[in-house]
């Protein structure tokens, strides 16, 4: 049984499995800047959210958006109102049905 030898790169005369690209080590100020840099990738959602927050801060739009959200024209305000009306109608109809049932039992 022959023992397998790792393939070698003829130009380097070193086994390819051991060969790694040399990364220069940062020194001094470059090292500090590299440590401070942190993650460079940012998601599209995070970038868009940050851009929107900055735009609202610069243009003073935050107060207008909050006022619009709580006004009678707002979609969620209308939905809450319609749910309350529907619940109130159901309760009135239920009370009416209960009254009819109690009268029929007598």
C-alpha positions in Angstrom: 0.0 0.0 0.0 1.4 3.3 -1.1 1.1 6.3 1.2 -0.4 9.3 -0.5 1.8 12.4 -0.7 0.1 15.8 -0.7 0.2 17.5 -4.1 2.9 20.2 -4.4 3.0 23.4 -6.3 6.0 23.1 -8.6 6.8 26.8 -8.3 6.8 26.9 -4.5 7.8 23.3 -3.7 5.4 23.4 -0.8 2.3 21.3 -0.3 -0.8 23.1 -1.5 -2.8 22.2 1.5 -0.5 24.1 3.8 -0.1 27.1 1.5 -2.1 30.2 2.7 -2.1 33.7 1.3 -0.1 36.0 3.5 -2.2 38.8 5.0 -0.1 41.7 6.2 -0.6 42.6 9.8 -1.7 46.1 10.5 0.5 48.1 12.7 0.1 51.3 14.7 -2.6 53.6 13.7 -3.8 51.3 10.9 -4.4 48.6 13.5 -6.5 51.0 15.7 -8.5 52.1 12.7 -9.1 48.5 11.6 -10.4 47.7 15.1 -12.7 50.7 15.1 -14.1 50.0 11.7 -16.3 47.2 12.9 -18.8 45.5 10.5 -18.9 47.1 7.1 -22.0 45.3 5.7 -25.4 46.8 6.5 -28.7 45.4 5.3 -31.0 47.3 3.0 -33.7 47.5 5.6 -31.4 48.9 8.3 -30.0 51.4 5.8 -33.5 52.5 4.7 -34.7 52.8 8.3 -31.7 54.9 9.3 -32.2 57.1 6.2 -35.9 57.6 7.0 -35.1 58.5 10.7 -32.5 61.0 9.5 -34.9 62.6 7.0 -37.7 62.9 9.7 -35.2 64.6 12.1 -33.9 67.0 9.5 -37.3 68.0 8.1 -39.3 68.1 11.3 -41.7 65.6 9.9 -42.0 63.5 13.1 -44.7 65.7 14.7 -46.7 65.9 11.5 -46.7 62.1 11.1 -47.8 61.6 14.8 -50.6 64.1 14.4 -51.8 62.5 11.2 -51.7 59.0 12.8 -53.9 60.1 15.6 -56.4 62.2 13.5 -59.8 61.0 12.4 -58.5 60.4 8.8 -56.1 57.7 9.9 -56.8 54.2 8.8 -56.1 52.5 12.2 -58.3 55.0 14.0 -61.2 54.3 11.6 -60.7 50.5 12.1 -60.8 50.8 15.9 -64.0 52.9 15.6 -65.6 50.3 13.3 -64.7 47.5 15.6 -66.2 49.3 18.6 -69.4 50.0 16.7 -69.7 46.4 15.5 -69.2 45.1 19.1 -71.8 47.5 20.4 -74.3 46.4 17.8 -73.7 42.8 18.6 -74.2 43.4 22.4 -77.5 45.2 21.7 -78.7 42.4 19.4 -77.7 39.8 22.0 -79.6 41.6 24.7 -82.6 41.8 22.5 -82.4 38.0 21.7 -82.0 37.2 25.4 -85.1 39.3 26.2 -87.2 37.4 23.5 -86.0 34.0 24.9 -86.9 34.9 28.4 -90.4 36.0 27.3 -90.9 32.7 25.3 -90.1 30.6 28.4 -92.9 32.1 30.4 
